Amino acid sequence: MNTSMPDLAVTGSTGVLGRLVAGLVANAAVPQRLLVRTPAKAPQLPGATVHPFSYEDREASVLALAGAATLFMVSAPESEGRLGQHRSFIDAASDAGVRHVVYTSFLGAAPDATFTLAREHHATEEYIKSSGMDWTFLRDSLYIDFMDALVGDDGVIRGPAGSGRAAIVARADIAAVAAAVVLNPEAHRNASYDLTGPESLRMEDVASILSASRGSTVTFHDETLPEAYASREKWGAPDWQVDAWVSTYTAIASGELAAVTGNVEMITGRRPVSLAEFLAGKVG
């Protein structure tokens, strides 16, 4: 191993989740290498070195990862070719000698998951397993952070979620789990963790909590599937993206995202924040 370089590699540090994780690693005074598409956008952190890469550039990825033992792999941005990018990057990590991959997956990842992108996450998990590297999968629920953005200009959340529930979770809590895992990967070798918030909410509940926070009325309209697709036509998005948007809600309706787990507290020693606490700024 190249002992002149940090043996922990972190992707995604120019995004919200990866930046949080990189900051927690730096706060623990552990050296790390930050893998980024645009080095100028990388956070300036003590003990961090910056390395250009992209998921689909195998040569750059091998160079950036050479000598790294543990890799925190944030899933690539949503795209039609994301699974291919993941596979290319996983191959590069294996070639570079990475021994343990910590991957941000999704709750209920499975080949037949209702949420279409959870199927990609399952395929990525399986590819990591087949690589021979050790692994830890962080299966995140829907993010609390995005709930406010679901509200339309008219104060209505629209989607075919029915009366289903989701145990939404804050990105800050996911980051705390991820940092704990990458700082002690052996304790989490070949483990999958379903990561949720402390409560399971219907979209009506989300609307009520948002109403209290905003001081104005937010409501939920349970769309039919035809309504859901029709209401999203105005964005001109490709079919795979619209399917992902709609299936976010149908996954809630199915009950696949309803279960609350204690894994955030088990790993971090801290109870995850609720939606009301998040909106009140009580994070971390």
MONOR-V828844 format. One line per field, one symbol per residue. ss: DSSP state (@ for helix, = for strand, . for the rest). phi: phi as a letter, one per 40 degrees, with the letter a starting at -180 (. if undefined). psi: psi as a letter, one per 40 degrees, with the letter a starting at -180 (. if undefined). A space follows every 50 residues. Layout:
ss=???
phi=???
psi=???
This chain:
ss=.......====....@@@@@@@@@@@@....=====..@@@......=== ==.....@@@@@@@@....====........@@@@@@@@@@@@@@@...= ======.........@@@@@@@@@@@@@@@...=======..=@@@.@@@ =....====.....==..=.@@@@@@@@@@@@@.@@@@..=====..... ==@@@@@@@@@@@@....====..@@@@@@@.@@@...@@@@@@@@@@@@ @@@@........@@@@@@......@@@@@.....
phi=.cccbdcbbbcgccbccccccdccccccgbcabccbcbdcccccbcgbbb bcaadccccccccccdgccbbcbcdcddacbccccdccccccccccgcba bbbcbbdgdacbdcccccccccccdcccdccgccabbbcccdcddccccc ccccgbcbiccfbcbbccbcdccccccdcccccacccbcfbbbcbbccab bccccdccccdcccgacbbbbcccddcccccbcccgccdcccdcdccdcc ccdcgcbcccbbccccccgbccccccccccgcbg
psi=igeeiiehhhieeeiddddddddddddefhiihhhidgddeiihihehih hiiidegdddddddeheidhhhhhiiihideddddddddddddddeehdh hhhhaihehidfidhddddddddddddddeeeiiihhhgiiihddeddee hideehhhigeaeiihgiiiddddddddddddegddefhfihhhhiaeih iiddddddddddddeihhihhgiiddddddeeddefiiddddddddeddd dddeeeedhhiedddddeehhiiidddddeegh.
